[in-house]
Amino acid sequence: RHPGVPPGVEEVRPVRPLSPAQRHALDGLLACGAELTVHFTAADLRREYRRLARRVHPDRHRDATDAERERLSRQFAAATDHYRSLLASLEPR
């Protein structure tokens, strides 16, 4: 919740157009299992990436077969790449 927004009032975020690269990265994150909308903020992105990483990180699935851990490893690597791409495009340097 942002300061200045009274409780019980839905926060309205500005709609910003996504570049093709941002759209590709967002689609990639969604394919990995993230739950974001196009109205996300950098904080939303970080929070959702951490949630996704906890769910698909191969080290959190010690009882998984080698094939499952390999699949999770690929999914985690793809999610990380897409996350970094999106975050870099949102934050000024």
N, C-alpha and C positions, 0 to 999 in steps of 0.2 A: 504494500500500500504506500502510495506516495504522500508526502506531507501536504496538507492543504486540501486533501480530498476527504470530505466528511464521511463518517461511518455510514454504511447503508447505501451510499451512492456508488453506482457502477463507474469505474474509471474508464474513460474513453481514450483509447490510444490512437494517434494519428495513423492513417493508412499511408504507407510509403510503397512506392513501386519497387519491386525487387529486380535487380539486374539479372540477365540470363545466368551468370555464374552463381549469384546468390540463390536463384531459384533451383539450380542444379544441386547446390549444396544442401538446401532445405529439403528437396525431394530425396536426396541420399540419406539424410538423417531420419526422415519419416520412414523410409524403407528399412532402416535399421531398428525402428521401433520407437522413435521419439514421438512425443505428442505435443506438437507446436502448431500454431496458426501463423498466418502471414503478419499478424499484428504483434509479434513477439518483440521483447526488448532484449538488450544484452544480458540483463539479469535473468530473464526467463530462459534464455539460451543456455547460460551457465548452469542454472538449476536443473533443466531438463537433461543436459549432457551428463551431469553427475548422476542423476537418477538412472539414465540409460547405461552409463558405464558400470554402475553397481550391478545392474541386471545382466550384462553380457560379458563382463570381464572374465577371461578364462580361469584366472586364479580363484574366483569365487565358486567354481564348479569342479572341485577336486575329484568328485565321484564320476564325472563325465568320462565317456570313452575318448580315446585319442581323436577319433573323427569328429566328435562333438566339440572337443576343445579346439580343434583346428578351425572348425566353422565359427565358433565364438571368437577366436583370435582374429579371423578375417573380418567379422562383423564389428568387433571393437576397433580395429585399425581403420576401417572405412568410416565409422562414426567419428573417430578422432580427427581424421582428415577433413571431413565435412564440417565438423564443429570449428576447427581452426580457421578454415576458409571463411565461414560465415562470421566468426568473431572478428577476424582481421578486417573484414569489410564494414563492420559496424562501428569499430572503435577508431578514432583518429589517432594518428601516430605522433 
